[in-house]
Amino acid sequence: MKRSQIRALDYLIDYILIDQYARSELLATMYQTMTNSVDLLIVLDTTISSVGQYAQDKLDALLMAGALSLDNHLLALLIRQFQERARQTDFLDTTLSHNLTGRVTTAEGTEEVESDNVIIATGSSPLELPALPVDHARVLSSDDALELQAVPPSLIIVGGGVIGCELAFIYRAFGSKVTVVEGQNRVLPLPSVDEEISRLLQREMKKKGIAVELARTVTATTPTGTGVSVEIGASPFVEVANPPAPRTLEADAVCVTVGRVPHTDGLGLDAAGVKVDARGWIEADDFLETSVPGVYAIGDVIGPRRIMLAHMAVAEAHTAVHNILHPEDRKAQRYDVVPSAIFTAPEIGDVGLSEAQAKQQGFAVKTSVFQFRELGKAQAMGELAGLFKLVVEEGSGKLLGAHIAGAHASDLIAEATLAIQRGCTARDLFETIHAHPTLSEGIYEAAGSLV
């Protein structure tokens, strides 16, 4: 298989599959086909039936339209094989230092698979709280929120992080009365999200009628005749001068979006000697290899000490496969320049350091902010909410971070990602001619304020 075919098939995978771990399996198999020099056992969680059906529907549509050429026929067969088998590994065992076996359970039975290397990419599951036991009817997980058959008239979302905020805007657009309860003192309380972005998003939530309860946590829930009664109190995670008094909220449903847990049940990691941390996340080194030689881990299963994003899992898949195929030229996985896309309204994109992070790391920084409403195209689109913020090192002007809120922010962040990756300065961005009228002019204007 030629590298040009790999690129073509890589694009087709993006089009057909919505599950990054199935994508990782295909990627590894294509590399194996190209080199034919190493065996790979990919340990995946493919139990979400909707993923398989989605892939099958896409594949059937492409076949009927004649969009699959003979060069892509192998991939079509490969996808069908993976989706039909829906393999779920339930045990790992290390018999020799470089002779790994896995017991794979399918609908047809159990089989032993032997491989030179193993990649674990089983992902994560929603975290449940003792005060909020999920019943999948009135108290929902974030997975449940994607499968509801009807829109609840009112919804309390516990957790104002990425998933919580995204679901808040989605269900508000559907007509739900939405309240977000967050234990920290801002929405999107992630170090990588600049505080100005959090403030802007909270203003937009208020404009759209999304209620936000900050510095509050849920202490108890009680089923009612038609919904759930939720008690909230002062958060133990932040200190406030005047702690708010306990309150009771009522809603038709509650959605819990407070974090993730590793999806490793049944893998037999202890028996295999694969080390995990105190919370169960698999420990992997800079090369993504676990404590067992030849066993690698990628994606959510290696936890929040890395970056739990779909595109990060894809990058880790490339790195792991490279390190398996080229042990003489192993590459460490980089995490310093990873863009993030948050699909709220407006969208948010960020990469690199926030202003607070840069200062904490000892940088003398300069920042600039350019408002979305100052762009002609934003006016024409009617998308006025948003901003561009650049963080640069004072003196050198080197770009340290970029933070965008506004229409298509998830697309616009790519330019800043490349700029940080290549060590560009604000002057480099400003001296790059940007087309007019476009939204990307916001980066040009923000950079111009720093030159």
For each residue, the residues with C-beta under 8 A, 3 or more apart:
1: 5 6 30 33 34
2: 5 6
3: 6 7 34
4: 7 8
5: 1 2 8 9 71
6: 1 2 3 9 10 30 31 34
7: 3 4 10 11
8: 4 5 11 12 71 72
9: 5 6 12 13 26 30 72 75
10: 6 7 13 14 27 30
11: 7 8 14 15
12: 8 9 15 16 68 72 75
13: 9 10 16 17 23 26 27 75
14: 10 11 17 23
15: 11 12 58 62
16: 12 13 55 58 59 62 79
17: 13 14 22 23 26 51 54 55 58 79
18: 51 54 55
19: 22 23 46 48 51 55
20: 23 24 299 310 311 313 314
21: 24 25 44 45 46 121 122 123 299 313
22: 17 19 25 26 44 46 51 55 82 83
23: 13 14 17 19 20 26 27 314 317
24: 20 21 27 28 42 44 119 121 298 299 313 314 317
25: 21 22 28 29 42 44 82 121
26: 9 13 17 22 23 29 30 75 78 79 82
27: 10 13 23 24 30 31 314 317 318 321
28: 24 25 31 32 40 42 119 317 320 321
29: 25 26 32 33 40 42 78
30: 1 6 9 10 26 27 33 34 75
31: 6 27 28 34 35 321 325
32: 28 29 35 36 37 38 39 40
33: 1 29 30 36 74
34: 1 3 6 30 31
35: 31 32 38 325
36: 32 33
37: 32 325
38: 32 35 116 117 324 325
39: 32 114 115 116 117
40: 28 29 32 115 116 117 118 119 321 324
41: 100 102 113 114 115 117 118 119
42: 24 25 28 29 118 119 121
43: 89 92 102 118 119 120 121 122 267
44: 21 22 24 25 87 88 89 121 122
45: 21 48 88 121 122 123 263
46: 19 21 22 51 52 82 83 86 87 88
47: 86 88
48: 19 45 51 52
49: 52 53 86
50: 53 54 147
51: 17 18 19 22 46 48 54 55
52: 46 48 49 55 56 83 84 86
53: 49 50 56 57
54: 17 18 50 51 57 58
55: 16 17 18 19 22 51 52 58 59 79 83
56: 52 53 59 60 80 83
57: 53 54 60 61
58: 15 16 17 54 55 61 62
59: 16 55 56 62 63 76 79 80
60: 56 57 63 64
61: 57 58 64 65
62: 15 16 58 59 65 67 68
63: 59 60 66 67 68 76
64: 60 61
65: 61 62
66: 63
67: 62 63
68: 12 62 63 72 73 75 76
69: 72 73
70: 73
71: 5 8 74
72: 8 9 12 68 69 75 76
73: 68 69 70 76 77
74: 33 71 77 78
75: 9 12 13 26 30 68 72 78 79
76: 59 63 68 72 73 79 80
77: 73 74 80 81
78: 26 29 74 75 81 82
79: 16 17 26 55 59 75 76 82 83
80: 56 59 76 77 83 84
81: 77 78 84 85
82: 22 25 26 46 78 79 85 87
83: 22 46 52 55 56 79 80 86
84: 52 80 81
85: 81 82 106 107 108
86: 46 47 49 52 83 106 107
87: 44 46 82 104 105 106
88: 44 45 46 47 104 105 106
89: 43 44 92 102 103 104 105 122 266 267
90: 103 104 105 266 267 268
91: 102 103 266 267 268 271
92: 43 89 100 102 118 120 267 268 269 271 272 274 295
93: 100 101 102 103 268 271 272
94: 97 100 272 273 292 295
95: 99 100 101
96: 99
97: 94 293 294
98: 116 293 294
99: 95 96 114 116
100: 41 92 93 94 95 114 115 116 117 118 292 294 295
101: 93 95 112 113 114 115
102: 41 43 89 91 92 93 112 113 115 118
103: 89 90 91 93 110 111 112 113
104: 87 88 89 90 110 111 112 113
105: 87 88 89 90 109 110
106: 85 86 87 88 109 110 111
107: 85 86
108: 85
109: 105 106
110: 103 104 105 106
111: 103 104 106
112: 101 102 103 104
113: 41 101 102 103 104
114: 39 41 99 100 101
115: 39 40 41 100 101 102 118
116: 38 39 40 98 99 100 294 324
117: 38 39 40 41 100 294 295 296 324
118: 40 41 42 43 92 100 102 115 294 295 296
119: 24 28 40 41 42 43 296 297 298 317 320 321 324
120: 43 92 264 267 274 282 290 295 296 297 298 301
121: 21 24 25 42 43 44 45 297 298 299 301 313 317
122: 21 43 44 45 89 262 263 264 267 299 301
123: 21 45 263 299 300 301
124: 260 261 262 263 300 301 308
125: 143 260 261 262 263
126: 134 141 142 143 256 257 259 260 261
127: 256 258 259 260 261
128: 132 133 134 141 256
129: 132 133 158 218 256 258
130: 133
131: 218 219 220 221
132: 128 129 139 158 218 221 254 256
133: 128 129 130 139 221
134: 126 128 139 140 141 144 256
135: 138 139
136: 139 140 141 144
137: 140
138: 135 223 227 228 252 253 254
139: 132 133 134 135 136 221 228 253 254 256
140: 134 136 137 144 145 148 253 254 255 256
141: 126 128 134 136 144 145 255 256
142: 126 145 146 163 167 255 256 257
143: 125 126 146 147
144: 134 136 140 141 147 148 255
145: 140 141 142 148 167 171 255
146: 142 143
147: 50 143 144
148: 140 144 145 151 152
149:
150:
151: 148 171 174 175 176
152: 148 155 171 176 227 251 252 253
153: 175 176 177 252
154: 176 177 178 179 227 250 251 252 253
155: 152 171 176 177 178 179 251 252 253 254 255
156: 178 179 180 181 228 230 249 251 253 254 255
157: 160 164 167 168 171 178 179 180 181 254 255 257
158: 129 132 164 181 218 230 254 255 256 257 258
159: 163 164 180 181 182 256 257 258 259
160: 157 164 165 168 180 181 182 184 186 187 188 189 212 214
161: 164 165 182 188 189 190 257 258 259
162: 165 166 188 190 342
163: 142 159 166 167 257
164: 157 158 159 160 161 167 168 180 182 255 257
165: 160 161 162 168 169 180 187 188 201 205 342 344
166: 162 163 169 170 342 343 344
167: 142 145 157 163 164 170 171 255 257
168: 157 160 164 165 171 172 178 180 205 210 344
169: 165 166 172 173 205 208 210 344 345
170: 166 167 173 174
171: 145 151 152 155 157 167 168 174 176 178
172: 168 169 175 176 178 208 209 210
173: 169 170 345
174: 151 170 171
175: 151 153 172
176: 151 152 153 154 155 171 172
177: 153 154 155 209 251
178: 154 155 156 157 168 171 172 209 210 211
179: 154 155 156 157 210 211 212 213 249 251
180: 156 157 159 160 164 165 168 187 205 210 211 212 213
181: 156 157 158 159 160 213 216 217 218 230 232 249
182: 159 160 161 164 186 187 189 212 213 214 215 216
183: 215 216 217 235 236 237 238
184: 160 189 214 215 235 237 238
185: 189 214 215 238 240
186: 160 182 189 195 198 199 202 214
187: 160 165 180 182 198 201 202 205 212 214
188: 160 161 162 165 193 197 198 201 342 348
189: 160 161 182 184 185 186 193 198
190: 161 162 193
191: 354 356 357
192: 340 350 353 354 357
193: 188 189 190 197 198 340 342 348 350 354 403
194: 197 198 350 354 355 356 389 391 401 403
195: 186 198 199 354 355 356
196: 199 200 355 369 387 389 403
197: 188 193 194 200 201 348 350 387 389 403 405
198: 186 187 188 189 193 194 195 201 202
199: 186 195 196 202 203
200: 196 197 203 204 385 386 387 405
201: 165 187 188 197 198 204 205 344 346 348 405
202: 186 187 198 199 205 206 212
203: 199 200 206 207
204: 200 201 207 208 344 345 346 385
205: 165 168 169 180 187 201 202 208 210 212
206: 202 203 209 210 212
207: 203 204
208: 169 172 204 205 345
209: 172 177 178 206
210: 168 169 172 178 179 180 205 206
211: 178 179 180
212: 160 179 180 182 187 202 205 206
213: 179 180 181 182 216 232 249
214: 160 182 184 185 186 187
215: 182 183 184 185 234 235 237 238 240 244
216: 181 182 183 213 232 233 234 235 244
217: 181 183 232 233 234 235 236 237
218: 129 131 132 158 181 221 230 231 232
219: 131 231 232 233 246
220: 131 230 231
221: 131 132 133 139 218 228 229 230 231 254
222: 228 229 231
223: 138 227 228 229
224: 227 228 229 250
225:
226: 252
227: 138 152 154 223 224 250 251 252 253
228: 138 139 156 221 222 223 224 250 251 252 253 254
229: 221 222 223 224 248 249 250
230: 156 158 181 218 220 221 248 249 250 251 254
231: 218 219 220 221 222 246 247 248 249
232: 181 213 216 217 218 219 246 247 248 249
233: 216 217 219 244 246 247
234: 215 216 217 240 243 244 246
235: 183 184 215 216 217 238
236: 183 217
237: 183 184 215 217
238: 183 184 185 215 235
239:
240: 185 215 234 243 244
241:
242:
243: 234 240
244: 215 216 233 234 240 247
245:
246: 219 231 232 233 234
247: 231 232 233 244
248: 229 230 231 232
249: 156 179 181 213 229 230 231 232
250: 154 224 227 228 229 230
251: 152 154 155 156 177 179 227 228 230 254
252: 138 152 153 154 155 226 227 228
253: 138 139 140 152 154 155 156 227 228
254: 132 138 139 140 155 156 157 158 221 228 230 251
255: 140 141 142 144 145 155 156 157 158 164 167
256: 126 127 128 129 132 134 139 140 141 142 158 159
257: 126 142 157 158 159 161 163 164 167
258: 127 129 158 159 161
259: 126 127 159 161
260: 124 125 126 127 300 304 308
261: 124 125 126 127 279 280
262: 122 124 125 276 279 280 281 282 300 301 303
263: 45 122 123 124 125 300 301
264: 120 122 267 269 276 280 282 301
265:
266: 89 90 91
267: 43 89 90 91 92 120 122 264 272 274
268: 90 91 92 93 271 272
269: 92 264 272 274 276 282
270: 273 274
271: 91 92 93 268
272: 92 93 94 267 268 269 292 295
273: 94 270 291 292
274: 92 120 267 269 270 282 290 291 292 295 297
275: 282 283 290 291
276: 262 264 269 279 280 281 282 283
277: 280 281 283 303 305
278:
279: 261 262 276 303
280: 261 262 264 276 277
281: 262 276 277 301 302 303 304 305
282: 120 262 264 269 274 275 276 290 297 301 302 303
283: 275 276 277 290 291 302
284: 287 288 289 290 296 297 302
285: 288 289 290
286: 332 333
287: 284 319 323 330 331 332 333
288: 284 285 296 297 298 302 316 319 320 323 333
289: 284 285 293 294 295 296 323
290: 120 274 275 282 283 284 285 295 296 297
291: 273 274 275 283
292: 94 100 272 273 274 295
293: 97 98 289
294: 97 98 100 116 117 118 289
295: 92 94 100 117 118 120 272 274 289 290 292
296: 117 118 119 120 284 288 289 290 320 323 324
297: 119 120 121 274 282 284 288 290 301 302
298: 24 119 120 121 288 301 302 313 316 317 319 320
299: 20 21 24 121 122 123 302 308 312 313 316 317
300: 123 124 260 262 263 303 308 313
301: 120 121 122 123 124 262 263 264 281 282 297 298
302: 281 282 283 284 288 297 298 299 305 306 316
303: 262 277 279 281 282 300 306 308
304: 260 281 308
305: 277 281 302
306: 302 303 312 316 333 335
307: 312 335 338
308: 124 260 299 300 303 304 312
309: 312 313 338 340
310: 20 313 314
311: 20 314 315 338 339
312: 299 306 307 308 309 315 316 335 338
313: 20 21 24 121 298 299 300 309 310 316 317
314: 20 23 24 27 310 311 317 318
315: 311 312 318 319 333 338
316: 288 298 299 302 306 312 313 319 320 333
317: 23 24 27 28 119 121 298 299 313 314 320 321
318: 27 314 315 321 322
319: 287 288 298 315 316 322 323 331 332 333
320: 28 119 288 296 298 316 317 323 324
321: 27 28 31 40 119 317 318 324 325
322: 318 319 325 326 329 330 331
323: 287 288 289 296 319 320 326 327 330 331
324: 38 40 116 117 119 296 320 321 327
325: 31 35 37 38 321 322
326: 322 323 329 330
327: 323 324 330
328:
329: 322 326
330: 287 322 323 326 327
331: 287 319 322 323
332: 286 287 319
333: 286 287 288 306 315 316 319
334: 337 338
335: 306 307 312 338
336: 352
337: 334 351 352 417 420 421
338: 307 309 311 312 315 334 335 351
339: 311 349 350 351 413 414 416 417
340: 192 193 309 348 349 350 351 413
341: 347 348 349 409 410 413
342: 162 165 166 188 193 347 348 349 410
343: 166 347 410
344: 165 166 168 169 201 204 347 348
345: 169 173 204 208
346: 201 204 372 383 385 386 405 406 407 409
347: 341 342 343 344 405 406 407 408 409 410
348: 188 193 197 201 340 341 342 344 403 404 405 409 410
349: 339 340 341 342 402 403 404 405 409 410 411 412 413
350: 192 193 194 197 339 340 354 401 402 403 404 413
351: 337 338 339 340 401 402 413 416 417 420
352: 336 337 391 399 400 401 402 416 420
353: 192 357 358 361 363 391 400 401
354: 191 192 193 194 195 350 357 358 391 401 403
355: 194 195 196 358 359 365 367 389 391 401
356: 191 194 195 359 360
357: 191 192 353 354 360 361 401
358: 353 354 355 361 363 365 391 393 400 401
359: 355 356 362 363 365
360: 356 357
361: 353 357 358
362: 359
363: 353 358 359 393 394 400
364: 393 394 395
365: 355 358 359 391 392 393 394 400
366: 391 392 393 394 397 450
367: 355 389 390 391 392
368: 389 390 426 446 447 449 450
369: 196 387 388 389 446
370: 374 387 388 389 442 445 446 449
371: 374 386 387
372: 346 375 378 383 384 385 386 387 388 405 406 407 439 442
373: 378 379 384 385 386
374: 370 371 378 442 445
375: 372 378 379 437 439 441 442
376: 379 380 436 437
377: 380 381 437 438 439 441
378: 372 373 374 375 381 383 384 386 406 407 439
379: 373 375 376 382 384
380: 376 377 437
381: 377 378 407
382: 379
383: 346 372 378 386 406 407
384: 372 373 378 379
385: 200 204 346 372 373 405 406
386: 200 346 371 372 373 378 383 404 405 406 407 409
387: 196 197 200 369 370 371 372 404 405 406
388: 369 370 372 402 403 404 406 442 443 445 446
389: 194 196 197 355 367 368 369 370 402 403 404 446
390: 367 368 399 401 402 403 416 426 429 443 446 447 450
391: 194 352 353 354 355 358 365 366 367 399 400 401 402 403
392: 365 366 367 396 397 398 399 400 425 426 450
393: 358 363 364 365 366 396 397 398 400
394: 363 364 365 366
395: 364
396: 392 393 425
397: 366 392 393 425 426 427 450 451
398: 392 393 423 424 425
399: 352 390 391 392 402 416 419 420 424 425 426 429
400: 352 353 358 363 365 391 392 393 420
401: 194 350 351 352 353 354 355 357 358 390 391 420
402: 349 350 351 352 388 389 390 391 399 413 416 417 419 420 443
403: 193 194 196 197 348 349 350 354 388 389 390 391
404: 348 349 350 386 387 388 389 409 412 413 416 442 443
405: 197 200 201 346 347 348 349 372 385 386 387 409
406: 346 347 372 378 383 385 386 387 388 409 412 439 442
407: 346 347 372 378 381 383 386 439
408: 347 411 412 439
409: 341 346 347 348 349 386 404 405 406 412 413
410: 341 342 343 347 348 349 413
411: 349 408 414
412: 349 404 406 408 409 415 416 439 440 442 443
413: 339 340 341 349 350 351 402 404 409 410 416 417
414: 339 411 417 418
415: 412 418 419 429 440 443
416: 339 351 352 390 399 402 404 412 413 419 420 443
417: 337 339 351 402 413 414 420 421
418: 414 415 421 422 424
419: 399 402 415 416 422 424 428 429
420: 337 351 352 399 400 401 402 416 417 423 424
421: 337 417 418
422: 418 419
423: 398 420
424: 398 399 418 419 420 428 429
425: 392 396 397 398 399 428 429
426: 368 390 392 397 399 429 430 447 450 451
427: 397 430 431 447 451
428: 419 424 425 431 432
429: 390 399 415 419 424 425 426 432 443 444 447
430: 426 427 444 447 448 450 451
431: 427 428
432: 428 429 444
433:
434: 438 440 441 443 444
435: 438 440 441
436: 376 441
437: 375 376 377 380 441
438: 377 434 435 441
439: 372 375 377 378 406 407 408 412 442
440: 412 415 434 435 443 444
441: 375 377 434 435 436 437 438 444 445
442: 370 372 374 375 388 404 406 412 439 445 446
443: 388 390 402 404 412 415 416 429 434 440 446 447
444: 429 430 432 434 440 441 447 448
445: 370 374 388 441 442 448 449
446: 368 369 370 388 389 390 442 443 449 450
447: 368 390 426 427 429 430 443 444 450 451
448: 430 444 445 451
449: 368 370 445 446
450: 366 368 390 392 397 426 430 446 447
451: 397 426 427 430 447 448
